[in-house]
Amino acid sequence: MHDQKPTSSELVTAALLYSGAKTMLTGIEACRLHGLRPSALPKDSGLHVLIPHDRKIRSVGFVTTERTLRLPAPVNQDGVPLAPLIRATTDTIRRVVDPLVSEELLIEAIQQGRCHPKALLWELNHGTQRGTAIPRRILSDWVDIRSMAESRAKALSQRLESPPSHWNAELFDIFGNYLGRPDAWWDDVGLVWEIDSFDFHFRRAGYQRTVDRNTRYTTSGIVVVQTLPSQLLDDPAGVLGSGKRLAGRGFPPSSSSPPRCCCLMVREGLLPYFEGREGGLHGQPRYSRIRASSE
């Protein structure tokens, strides 16, 4: 016993004792104990616990109790029974009304917690539907997108006067050599946009792949713009300003034509390409669009 403000651990213990057997912690505090960063979580000092549906225990003070027929198997974290991270995330997000806060939490759960978007969407679809419209819409857009940061970039790019012409298109040079698969591509100005994360792309092997990729781009005359996911969150206006300047810049004075590369998009059935230039990069290429052969 002490007369100081109770610690978070003491509050968790009190909430679990109040709620009784087969109770588990869920919501924001469970997400934090699972390892999600506090900066990515909504601000709330209360605790959320799941209890069996046949037990009637009222919410009181800092404790919110939720009866459920779908009580998951708990994850033991230093003696504290936690709802699995997917369930803790969805229990948290159902109480969030700000779409940006919802998006940030989902990105954190997917990138840091390794939750798959489809698993989160399944949990939302099979639980109570209250408060799920926003996260279900976000996750539905993400299921087929390889990067959550790219989703935010895609939304931001719609505010550009000239949005990217393609997303995740494979680029090849005029000899058919693979250049890369940028997050975004403007084929009228020969510009690629890559959303690169220090956490995921810049480990030793990933860093070398990034250097090699950018070298392939620049030797083919392509302008490369790199953005960190944190910039999309912290400085969207700055990212947008850079995008407006670059996407509207046209070609450099030394060449009024696109770069000597081609962009293969088999799924769309189109093969835009730039023909080779006599005398290297200083020649005058032609640009045309043809049907891709079926594969």
C-alpha positions as CSV (number, residue, x, y, z in Angstrom):
1,M,0.0,0.0,0.0
2,H,1.1,3.6,-0.7
3,D,-0.4,7.0,-1.0
4,Q,1.0,7.8,-4.4
5,K,-0.8,7.8,-7.7
6,P,-1.3,4.2,-8.8
7,T,0.9,2.9,-11.6
8,S,-0.5,1.6,-14.8
9,S,0.4,-1.9,-13.7
10,E,-1.6,-1.5,-10.5
11,L,-4.6,-0.1,-12.4
12,V,-4.5,-3.1,-14.7
13,T,-4.4,-5.5,-11.7
14,A,-7.3,-3.6,-10.1
15,A,-9.4,-3.8,-13.3
16,L,-8.8,-7.5,-13.7
17,L,-9.6,-8.2,-10.0
18,Y,-12.8,-6.2,-10.3
19,S,-13.9,-8.0,-13.4
20,G,-13.3,-11.5,-12.1
21,A,-12.2,-14.8,-13.6
22,K,-11.8,-15.4,-17.4
23,T,-11.4,-11.6,-17.8
24,M,-8.8,-10.2,-20.2
25,L,-7.4,-6.8,-21.0
26,T,-8.1,-5.4,-24.4
27,G,-8.1,-1.9,-26.1
28,I,-5.4,0.7,-25.9
29,E,-3.5,-0.7,-22.9
30,A,-3.5,-4.2,-24.4
31,C,-2.1,-2.8,-27.6
32,R,0.6,-1.0,-25.7
33,L,1.6,-4.1,-23.8
34,H,1.7,-6.0,-27.1
35,G,4.4,-3.6,-28.2
36,L,2.7,-0.9,-30.2
37,R,4.2,2.5,-29.8
38,P,2.2,4.8,-27.5
39,S,2.6,7.7,-30.0
40,A,0.5,5.7,-32.5
41,L,-2.3,5.0,-30.0
42,P,-5.4,7.1,-29.1
43,K,-5.1,9.1,-26.0
44,D,-7.2,7.5,-23.2
45,S,-6.3,6.8,-19.6
46,G,-9.1,4.2,-19.1
47,L,-8.9,0.5,-19.3
48,H,-11.1,-1.8,-21.4
49,V,-11.7,-5.4,-20.4
50,L,-13.5,-8.3,-22.0
51,I,-15.7,-10.5,-19.8
52,P,-17.8,-13.6,-20.5
53,H,-21.3,-12.8,-21.9
54,D,-23.1,-14.5,-19.0
55,R,-21.4,-12.2,-16.4
56,K,-23.0,-8.9,-15.6
57,I,-20.4,-6.5,-14.3
58,R,-21.0,-2.8,-14.7
59,S,-18.4,-0.3,-16.1
60,V,-17.1,1.9,-13.3
61,G,-14.5,4.7,-13.0
62,F,-11.6,4.0,-15.2
63,V,-12.8,0.5,-16.1
64,T,-15.0,-0.2,-19.2
65,T,-16.3,-3.8,-19.2
66,E,-17.6,-5.4,-22.3
67,R,-19.5,-8.7,-22.4
68,T,-18.8,-10.9,-25.3
69,L,-19.9,-14.2,-26.8
70,R,-16.6,-14.3,-28.8
71,L,-14.1,-14.4,-25.9
72,P,-10.7,-15.2,-27.4
73,A,-7.9,-17.3,-25.9
74,P,-5.8,-14.8,-23.9
75,V,-2.1,-14.0,-24.5
76,N,-0.2,-14.0,-21.3
77,Q,2.1,-11.0,-21.0
78,D,4.1,-11.0,-17.8
79,G,1.2,-12.5,-15.9
80,V,-1.4,-10.2,-17.5
81,P,-4.1,-11.9,-19.7
82,L,-4.3,-9.9,-22.9
83,A,-6.7,-10.2,-25.9
84,P,-4.7,-11.1,-29.0
85,L,-3.4,-8.0,-30.8
86,I,-5.8,-8.3,-33.7
87,R,-8.8,-8.3,-31.2
88,A,-7.2,-5.5,-29.0
89,T,-6.7,-3.4,-32.1
90,T,-10.3,-3.8,-33.4
91,D,-11.7,-3.2,-29.9
92,T,-9.8,0.0,-29.8
93,I,-10.6,1.3,-33.2
94,R,-14.4,0.7,-32.8
95,R,-14.2,3.6,-30.3
96,V,-12.2,6.0,-32.5
97,V,-14.2,8.6,-34.5
98,D,-11.2,10.4,-36.2
99,P,-10.3,8.7,-39.5
100,L,-6.7,9.8,-39.3
101,V,-6.3,8.3,-35.8
102,S,-7.9,5.1,-37.1
103,E,-5.5,5.0,-40.0
104,E,-2.4,5.6,-37.8
105,L,-3.5,2.8,-35.4
106,L,-4.1,0.4,-38.2
107,I,-0.7,1.2,-39.8
108,E,1.0,0.6,-36.5
109,A,-0.8,-2.7,-35.9
110,I,0.1,-3.9,-39.4
111,Q,3.7,-2.7,-39.7
112,Q,4.9,-3.0,-36.0
113,G,2.5,-5.7,-34.8
114,R,2.6,-7.8,-38.1
115,C,-1.2,-8.0,-38.2
116,H,-2.5,-8.7,-41.7
117,P,-5.1,-6.3,-43.1
118,K,-7.3,-9.2,-44.0
119,A,-7.2,-10.6,-40.5
120,L,-8.1,-7.2,-39.0
121,L,-11.0,-6.9,-41.5
122,W,-12.2,-10.4,-40.7
123,E,-12.3,-9.5,-37.0
124,L,-14.3,-6.3,-37.7
125,N,-16.7,-8.1,-39.9
126,H,-17.4,-10.9,-37.4
127,G,-17.7,-8.8,-34.3
128,T,-20.2,-6.0,-33.4
129,Q,-20.6,-3.6,-36.2
130,R,-20.8,-0.5,-34.0
131,G,-18.1,1.9,-34.9
132,T,-16.6,-0.2,-37.7
133,A,-17.6,1.7,-40.8
134,I,-14.4,3.9,-41.0
135,P,-11.8,1.1,-40.3
136,R,-13.6,-1.4,-42.6
137,R,-13.4,1.1,-45.4
138,I,-9.8,1.8,-44.8
139,L,-8.8,-1.9,-44.6
140,S,-10.8,-2.7,-47.7
141,D,-8.7,-0.3,-49.6
142,W,-5.5,-1.7,-48.1
143,V,-6.0,-5.4,-48.7
144,D,-4.3,-5.3,-52.1
145,I,-1.7,-2.6,-51.4
146,R,1.8,-3.7,-50.4
147,S,2.5,-0.7,-48.2
148,M,0.2,1.1,-45.8
149,A,2.2,4.3,-46.2
150,E,1.6,4.0,-49.9
151,S,-2.2,4.3,-49.2
152,R,-1.6,7.6,-47.5
153,A,0.6,8.7,-50.4
154,K,-2.1,7.7,-52.8
155,A,-4.7,9.8,-51.0
156,L,-2.4,12.8,-50.8
157,S,-1.5,12.5,-54.5
158,Q,-5.1,13.2,-55.5
159,R,-4.5,16.8,-54.4
160,L,-1.8,17.2,-57.1
161,E,-2.7,18.9,-60.3
162,S,-1.1,15.9,-62.1
163,P,-1.5,12.8,-60.0
164,P,0.7,9.7,-60.8
165,S,-0.2,7.9,-64.0
166,H,0.4,4.5,-62.5
167,W,1.0,2.8,-59.1
168,N,3.2,-0.2,-58.7
169,A,4.0,-0.5,-62.4
170,E,7.1,-2.4,-63.4
171,L,9.7,-0.3,-65.3
172,F,12.1,-1.7,-68.0
173,D,14.7,0.0,-70.1
174,I,14.6,-0.1,-73.9
175,F,16.6,-3.4,-73.9
176,G,14.0,-5.1,-71.6
177,N,16.2,-4.9,-68.5
178,Y,14.2,-4.6,-65.3
179,L,14.6,-1.2,-63.5
180,G,12.2,-1.3,-60.6
181,R,8.6,-1.3,-59.4
182,P,8.1,2.2,-57.9
183,D,5.2,3.1,-55.7
184,A,4.2,5.8,-58.2
185,W,5.1,6.6,-61.7
186,W,4.4,9.7,-64.0
187,D,5.0,8.4,-67.5
188,D,4.6,11.9,-69.1
189,V,7.6,13.3,-67.2
190,G,9.6,10.2,-66.3
191,L,9.3,10.6,-62.6
192,V,9.1,7.9,-59.9
193,W,8.1,8.2,-56.3
194,E,9.3,5.7,-53.7
195,I,8.0,5.5,-50.1
196,D,11.1,4.3,-48.3
197,S,11.1,3.4,-44.6
198,F,14.3,3.3,-42.5
199,D,12.6,0.6,-40.4
200,F,11.9,-1.7,-43.3
201,H,13.9,-0.8,-46.4
202,F,17.1,0.4,-44.8
203,R,18.4,-2.7,-43.1
204,R,21.7,-3.8,-44.5
205,A,20.4,-5.9,-47.4
206,G,17.4,-3.6,-48.0
207,Y,19.7,-0.6,-48.2
208,Q,21.9,-2.2,-50.9
209,R,18.8,-3.1,-52.9
210,T,17.5,0.5,-52.6
211,V,20.9,1.9,-53.8
212,D,21.0,-0.5,-56.7
213,R,17.4,0.3,-57.7
214,N,18.0,4.1,-57.6
215,T,21.2,3.6,-59.7
216,R,19.1,1.8,-62.3
217,Y,16.6,4.6,-62.4
218,T,19.1,7.5,-62.7
219,T,21.2,5.8,-65.4
220,S,18.0,5.5,-67.5
221,G,17.3,9.2,-67.1
222,I,14.5,8.8,-64.5
223,V,14.1,11.3,-61.7
224,V,13.7,9.7,-58.3
225,V,11.8,11.2,-55.4
226,Q,12.0,9.4,-52.0
227,T,9.7,10.0,-49.1
228,L,9.7,8.5,-45.6
229,P,6.4,7.3,-44.1
230,S,6.9,9.7,-41.2
231,Q,7.0,12.6,-43.6
232,L,3.5,11.6,-44.9
233,L,2.3,11.7,-41.3
234,D,4.2,14.7,-39.9
235,D,4.6,17.0,-43.0
236,P,1.9,16.3,-45.6
237,A,2.0,19.9,-46.8
238,G,5.7,19.7,-47.4
239,V,5.4,16.4,-49.3
240,L,2.6,17.8,-51.3
241,G,4.6,21.0,-52.2
242,S,7.5,18.9,-53.4
243,G,5.2,16.7,-55.5
244,K,3.6,19.7,-57.1
245,R,6.9,21.2,-58.1
246,L,8.3,17.9,-59.5
247,A,5.2,16.6,-61.2
248,G,4.7,19.9,-63.0
249,R,8.3,20.5,-63.8
250,G,8.3,19.0,-67.3
251,F,11.5,17.6,-68.7
252,P,15.0,19.1,-68.0
253,P,16.2,21.7,-70.5
254,S,18.7,19.2,-72.0
255,S,15.8,17.0,-73.2
256,S,12.2,17.8,-74.0
257,S,11.4,14.1,-74.2
258,P,10.7,11.3,-71.7
259,P,13.5,9.1,-70.5
260,R,14.7,6.0,-72.4
261,C,12.7,3.5,-70.5
262,C,9.4,1.6,-70.9
263,C,6.7,0.7,-68.4
264,L,5.2,-2.7,-68.6
265,M,1.7,-3.1,-67.2
266,V,0.5,-6.5,-68.3
267,R,-2.6,-6.5,-66.0
268,E,-3.9,-3.4,-67.7
269,G,-3.1,-4.7,-71.2
270,L,-1.1,-1.7,-72.1
271,L,2.6,-1.2,-72.8
272,P,3.6,2.4,-72.9
273,Y,7.2,2.7,-74.0
274,F,9.9,5.1,-75.1
275,E,11.9,4.1,-78.1
276,G,15.7,4.3,-78.1
277,R,17.6,7.4,-79.0
278,E,20.4,7.6,-81.5
279,G,23.4,9.0,-79.9
280,G,22.3,8.0,-76.4
281,L,20.3,10.3,-74.1
282,H,20.6,13.3,-76.3
283,G,18.7,11.9,-79.3
284,Q,15.0,12.5,-80.0
285,P,12.9,9.5,-79.0
286,R,9.3,8.8,-80.0
287,Y,6.7,7.9,-77.4
288,S,3.8,5.6,-78.2
289,R,1.4,3.2,-76.5
290,I,0.7,-0.3,-77.8
291,R,-1.2,-3.4,-76.7
292,A,0.9,-5.8,-74.5
293,S,1.0,-9.4,-75.7
294,S,-1.0,-11.7,-73.5
295,E,1.0,-13.9,-71.1
